[in-house]
Amino acid sequence: MIHDVSVHQQYQLAKKDELKILIVGAGIAGLTAAQMLRKQGNNPVLIERNKSNKSSGYMLALMPMVDNAISELKVTETYLNKSVSINNFNFYSHQGSLLRKNSIHELMSKYGTYRGISRGRLIEVLTDDGCMLTYDTKVSDLHQKIIKYLFLLKDMKIYLILI
Ligand SMILES: Cc1cc2nc3c(=O)[nH]c(=O)nc-3n(C[C@H](O)[C@H](O)[C@H](O)COP(=O)(O)OP(=O)(O)OC[C@H]3O[C@@H](n4cnc5c(N)ncnc54)[C@H](O)[C@@H]3O)c2cc1C
């Protein structure tokens, strides 16, 4: 579940981290990165320019390559419950009659799972443990200093120190 909090709330947690991390964009990549870093004990600040993530979005077919990330996030059971198995590719004529049915299960199952899930449901899976996020927020300016980057988020300043 996503908890829409202020940047200030997120930054209070990030303050004690040696490396302060800002993740811009709470799509599948941003959410996965944030949740993985949190599992490892970090407190990245996650921002998203949209006002919410309510639309369920389009259907995704996820190859076995995603299994490691899902397992690392410890959300495998939720993922399997919220997705469906993809077993065949069916080819239809323009009039809707089935022309050919190819099994994909045999090939994919050698490597892991091949699942269908909507983007919205995948976001629910990735945020199953709870996920802090600040909507309606963008980076408005970026200054490079000698050893620091300064991000200005509305009225908040976040420094990322380069190592
Ligand atoms: C119709 C369609 C079908 C697809 N089917 C599949 C499929 O079957 N299998 C598959 O693996 N992939 C599929 N993909 C691709 C997959 O959806 C994308 O690769 C994946 O969602 C990309 O995730 P992302 O987090 O990188 O980007 P996005 O999902 O685009 O997320 C980026 C986020 O960053 C936010 N953002 C951008 N700029 C800023 C900013 N300056 N400040 C703050 N926030 C910002 C955006 O609002 C957005 O929420 C499909 C894509 C589409 C469009």
The ligand as a Tripos MOL2 file, in Angstrom:
@<TRIPOS>MOLECULE
LIG
   53    58     1     0     0
SMALL
NO_CHARGES

@<TRIPOS>ATOM
      1 C1          1.0610   -0.4730  -23.6990 C.3       1 LIG1
      2 C2          2.3270   -0.9970  -23.0380 C.ar      1 LIG1
      3 C3          2.4840   -2.3710  -22.8730 C.ar      1 LIG1
      4 C4          3.6300   -2.8660  -22.2670 C.ar      1 LIG1
      5 N1          3.7630   -4.2090  -22.1110 N.ar      1 LIG1
      6 C5          4.8150   -4.7120  -21.4530 C.ar      1 LIG1
      7 C6          4.9160   -6.0980  -21.1920 C.ar      1 LIG1
      8 O1          4.0740   -6.8740  -21.6000 O.2       1 LIG1
      9 N2          5.9740   -6.5590  -20.4730 N.ar      1 LIG1
     10 C7          6.9410   -5.7100  -20.0000 C.ar      1 LIG1
     11 O2          7.8830   -6.1650  -19.3350 O.2       1 LIG1
     12 N3          6.8820   -4.3740  -20.2630 N.ar      1 LIG1
     13 C8          5.8510   -3.8780  -20.9690 C.ar      1 LIG1
     14 N4          5.7710   -2.5310  -21.2120 N.ar      1 LIG1
     15 C9          6.8620   -1.6850  -20.7860 C.3       1 LIG1
     16 C10         6.7690   -1.3730  -19.3000 C.3       1 LIG1
     17 O3          5.4830   -0.8990  -18.9830 O.3       1 LIG1
     18 C11         7.7690   -0.3020  -19.0200 C.3       1 LIG1
     19 O4          9.0450   -0.7490  -19.4130 O.3       1 LIG1
     20 C12         7.8430    0.0210  -17.5510 C.3       1 LIG1
     21 O5          6.5710    0.3170  -17.0210 O.3       1 LIG1
     22 C13         8.7380    1.2120  -17.4280 C.3       1 LIG1
     23 O6          8.7690    1.5090  -16.0580 O.3       1 LIG1
     24 P1          9.5160    2.7940  -15.5810 P.3       1 LIG1
     25 O7          9.3440    2.8230  -14.0890 O.co2     1 LIG1
     26 O8         10.8990    2.8300  -16.1230 O.co2     1 LIG1
     27 O9          8.7680    4.0100  -16.2990 O.3       1 LIG1
     28 P2          7.2810    4.5290  -16.0900 P.3       1 LIG1
     29 O10         6.3200    3.4490  -15.7770 O.co2     1 LIG1
     30 O11         7.0490    5.4030  -17.2690 O.co2     1 LIG1
     31 O12         7.3970    5.4230  -14.7820 O.3       1 LIG1
     32 C14         8.0800    6.6220  -14.7450 C.3       1 LIG1
     33 C15         7.4100    7.4620  -13.6640 C.3       1 LIG1
     34 O13         8.1930    8.6150  -13.4550 O.3       1 LIG1
     35 C16         7.3480    9.7350  -13.3510 C.3       1 LIG1
     36 N5          8.1660   10.8740  -13.7510 N.ar      1 LIG1
     37 C17         8.7100   11.0900  -14.9680 C.ar      1 LIG1
     38 N6          9.4270   12.2330  -14.9500 N.ar      1 LIG1
     39 C18         9.3260   12.7380  -13.6910 C.ar      1 LIG1
     40 C19         9.8530   13.9040  -13.0540 C.ar      1 LIG1
     41 N7         10.6090   14.7850  -13.7210 N.pl3     1 LIG1
     42 N8          9.5600   14.1110  -11.7530 N.ar      1 LIG1
     43 C20         8.7810   13.2340  -11.0710 C.ar      1 LIG1
     44 N9          8.2410   12.1200  -11.6340 N.ar      1 LIG1
     45 C21         8.5230   11.8670  -12.9200 C.ar      1 LIG1
     46 C22         6.2080    9.4280  -14.3090 C.3       1 LIG1
     47 O14         5.0640   10.1700  -13.9810 O.3       1 LIG1
     48 C23         6.0120    7.9390  -14.0740 C.3       1 LIG1
     49 O15         5.1000    7.6540  -13.0360 O.3       1 LIG1
     50 C24         4.6410   -1.9890  -21.8210 C.ar      1 LIG1
     51 C25         4.4690   -0.6020  -21.9810 C.ar      1 LIG1
     52 C26         3.3220   -0.1080  -22.5800 C.ar      1 LIG1
     53 C27         3.1700    1.3950  -22.7480 C.3       1 LIG1
@<TRIPOS>BOND
     1     1     2 1
     2     2     3 ar
     3     2    52 ar
     4     3     4 ar
     5     4     5 ar
     6     4    50 ar
     7     5     6 ar
     8     6     7 ar
     9     6    13 1
    10     7     8 2
    11     7     9 ar
    12     9    10 ar
    13    10    11 2
    14    10    12 ar
    15    12    13 ar
    16    13    14 ar
    17    14    15 1
    18    14    50 ar
    19    15    16 1
    20    16    17 1
    21    16    18 1
    22    18    19 1
    23    18    20 1
    24    20    21 1
    25    20    22 1
    26    22    23 1
    27    23    24 1
    28    24    25 2
    29    24    26 1
    30    24    27 1
    31    27    28 1
    32    28    29 2
    33    28    30 1
    34    28    31 1
    35    31    32 1
    36    32    33 1
    37    33    34 1
    38    33    48 1
    39    34    35 1
    40    35    36 1
    41    35    46 1
    42    36    37 ar
    43    36    45 ar
    44    37    38 ar
    45    38    39 ar
    46    39    40 ar
    47    39    45 ar
    48    40    41 1
    49    40    42 ar
    50    42    43 ar
    51    43    44 ar
    52    44    45 ar
    53    46    47 1
    54    46    48 1
    55    48    49 1
    56    50    51 ar
    57    51    52 ar
    58    52    53 1
@<TRIPOS>SUBSTRUCTURE
     1 LIG1         1 GROUP 0 **** ****
